[in-house]
Amino acid sequence: MEALYQEYKDQGFMAITLLIDEDDAGTVEWAQEFNLSHPVVNDVDREVTYRFIDGSLGVPSMQLIAPGGEVLERDTQFGNDTVIDVLEQYN
C-alpha cells in the first residue's frame, strides 16, 4: 500500500493504516519498522474501524473509501491491480 500511496498521492489517493494497539508507542514503532510515510492511526476505541468494517470481514482487512465516505471495495486482501482499477474507475 505504501508503494501505491507514493505513486498516486499527487492524484489525491490517501492511504491510512488503522491499528488497534493499546500503546501509542507501539503504533509509532510499527510505522517506523515498515518505513511508512502515509498516516498510521491508533484506533484503540475502534470507532473508525467499526464504521467501515462490516461483520463479514475480520481484521486485518482493507477498504477503499471514496472522499465522501462511500466504501468502493472491501476485502481481507486485494492486490495493487484492484486498487488501480478502482482508482481509474473513480477518476
Secondary structure, DSSP 8 states (H G I E B T S, - for coil): -HHHHHHHGGGT----EEE--S-HHHHHHHHHHTT--S-EEE-TT-HHHHHH--TT--SS-EEEE-TTS-EEEEES---HHHHHHHHHHH-
